[in-house]
C-alpha cells in the first residue's frame, strides 16, 4: 500500500545505495556510470511511459510510470536536488494556470 511517504522513502533508499557496491546495487551501478547514463535511462523510461500510455493497458502504464519516477529520483539524487525542493516548486505553482506560470518564467 502506498502513502505520501513513498517517495521520501525511495529518496532515502536511493541516497543510501548511491555509494554501495555497483555489483550489488542498481542505483550504485547507474551512479558509477555517471550523469550521462542516468539521464539516458530517464529518457528511455520517459519514452517507454509514453508508448505504454498510447498502446498498452493500464497495468503497463503504471509499471512504466513507476520506472520513470524511480529514474527521476536517481537523477535528482545524483545532482543533489532534494525531493522537497521539487515539491516546494510544485507548491509554488499550485493554483496558477500553466500558461501564466510559463509566461512568468525568466526569458532565456
C-alpha positions, 0 to 999 in steps of 0.5 A: 500500500502506498502513502505520501511517504513513498517517495521520501522513502525511495529518496532515502533508499536511493541516497543510501545505495548511491555509494554501495557496491555497483555489483550489488546495487542498481542505483550504485551501478547507474551512479558509477556510470555517471550523469550521462547514463542516468539521464539516458535511462530517464529518457528511455523510461520517459519514452517507454511511459509514453508508448505504454500510455498510447498502446498498452493497458493500464497495468503497463502504464503504471509499471512504466510510470513507476520506472520513470519516477524511480529514474527521476529520483536517481537523477535528482539524487545524483545532482543533489536536488532534494525531493522537497525542493521539487515539491516546494516548486510544485507548491509554488505553482499550485493554483496558477494556470500553466500558461501564466506560470510559463509566461512568468518564467525568466526569458532565456 
